Amino acid sequence: MTGSETPQDGAPTTLSWLSHPATVIALVLLLVNDHVLKAAHPGLLTGKLSDVAGLVLAPPLVAVLLTLLVPRMPARAAALAGLVVVGAGFALVKSNGYAAELASSAWTVLAGPSLVRADRTDLLTLPALGLAWWSWTRSRRRPVRHRTARLVRLLVVLPPAVLAVAATSPIYYPYAVSTATLDGHPAISVGSGYSTSDWPASPLDGQWAVSEDGATTWRPATEDEQRRLSRQEVGQQQACAPDAPRRCYRIVTGHLRVEESDDAGATWRVAWEVPDGQREELARRSPNPGDVQRHFASRDLVVYPHAGGGHEVLVANGRDGFLRRLPDGGWQRDGFLFEEGERFTSRGEPPRLGGGGPGDRQMDLLLAVTLALTLGCAVTALAGHLAIRRGGGPRWWGVVSSASMLVAGMVLTAAWGRDDDSVTFMAVPFVLVVGVLTAVAMIVRASYQGALRRWIGWVLTGLLLTAFLAGLPLVGWLYGTPSRTRFAVALALLAAVPGVLLATRIARLVDPARGFERRYQPRPPYPPHVPYPPAPYPAYPPRVPDPPYPSQSPPQ
């Protein structure tokens, strides 16, 4: 059975576009490049190939989905929408860091942990949309008219296309697992992870690398070296210098801190540290920070002799990378090592200490805005409850609003830990929707209970005032003052007190009588009762006198 394409049915043409040879080649290239070539040959070429293939594949995929969701949508409109949406979205994500963060969170929700980077050089691949347009001009001449052919193309081409676009390669964040010495040379174990359950826990969870020139360059450990390193004891909490036995170093568990001693461990002083408040700020600039005391903390160290004299110290600091003490006594954060060919030669620069702001903490910025607005909605819900009670309304409105705001607060508290940024990204819209709906419902019900217009104006003023005052310490927290999260949240909660006081004062702007009149409207006036005059009785007919009777003469 066949079906003809009508101007209102674009599916046959968009399916032809999706199965065009150029689109199919882009689909195969995207799958192979993301899951094979990038892992085997990471670099500029494989990165740009994915962008080119995605720009050719994504527009027909969007067009097909649009025509399936809107069956009467013309094919030309769907094609233009696909090209415009893909081109504009790609340009925005690649040129704006905040948009790239949102795209990363959305892709993580759809396909697992993923990373979308803002890279302006990727905009050079935008001309690939011209190839997508060329394939469209060829495909629209040959729509898929047979329904069986449409079904086959939907089942064969559409699922791999969706998988290729959504299932990008996940991002694994580097992790400094452990340190060791091998034949007098430093060795490090570098692992990776992306969630609370996948962070490396032992040196065996990482890959060993060895340096033979004083931690300047590194090479992967051989199989024999891997076995030797796995058998020997690694991860020392305390070690002394080989050239000065009384000079010792130790890490402080649960902190980014190294202490040193000049009397063989009798007394200790801080040699290097990142204060706990600054460490928390540093951690929250990283994606999926998780437990700060566990992942952003010193794990172990080694002390080894330097070829030019003196000694060096190498410390594994978890997600902060590796720390090295130079022979001159200075400390240097080395970040991470990444493999290039057969050697570990490139270093990932560690995040800078201090000087951050909302631009460096985009997910925290989203959480701060959500908390400020949620506090404003909570104050509004309180004002509505007080107004309803003053107007004689039922108590269950206050109970329901309190329960909904409590649920929103619990979800926001869980998201604030940022163990998984994808969960945080999903929790924020839920909290905002619950808070706004609760506030609107309480305002509407309070107005029904007799709240005056002035009350509504003051309630909205209290909402904005609370959000503004609560946002002040949160903005300072984003810039590092205060640096501790619990202090910033406590100050935000304290800033909601003026809104609470305002909510209690404006309750007197509720007129219970007016609310009573709204609930019990008087009946419509009826016309006044006019008594009807009594119906006149019919007049009695005139009485006819009896005819005179003849008089009887006396008998003779």
Secondary structure, 3 states (H helix, E strand, C coil): CECCCCCCCCHHHHHHHHCCHHHHHHHHHHHHHHHHHHHHCCCHHHHHHHHHHHHHHHHHHHHHHHHHHCCCCCHHHHHHHHHHHHHHHHHHHHHCHHHHHHHHHHHHHHHCCCCCCCCHHHHHHCCHHHHHHHHHHHHCCCCCCEHHHHHHHHHHCHHHHHHHHHCCCCCCEEEEEEEEEECCEEEEEEEEECCCCCCCCCHHHCEEEECCCCCCCEEECCHHHHHHHHHCCCCECEEECCCCCCCEEEECCCCCEEEEECCCCCCCEEEEECCHHHHHHHHHCCCCCCCHHHHCCCCEEEEEECCCCCEEEEEECECCCEEEECCCCCEEEEEEEEEECCEEEEEECCCCCCCCCHHHCHHHHHHHHHHHHHHHHHHHHHHHHHHHHHCCCCCHHHHHHHHHHHHHHHHHHHHHCCCCHHHHHHHHHHHHHHHHHHHHHHHHHHHHCCECHHHHHHHHHHHHHHHHHHHHHHHHHHCCCCCCHHHHHHHHHHCCHHHHHHHHHHHHHECHHHHHHHHCCCCCCCCCCCCCCCCCCCCCCCCCCCCCCCCCCCCC
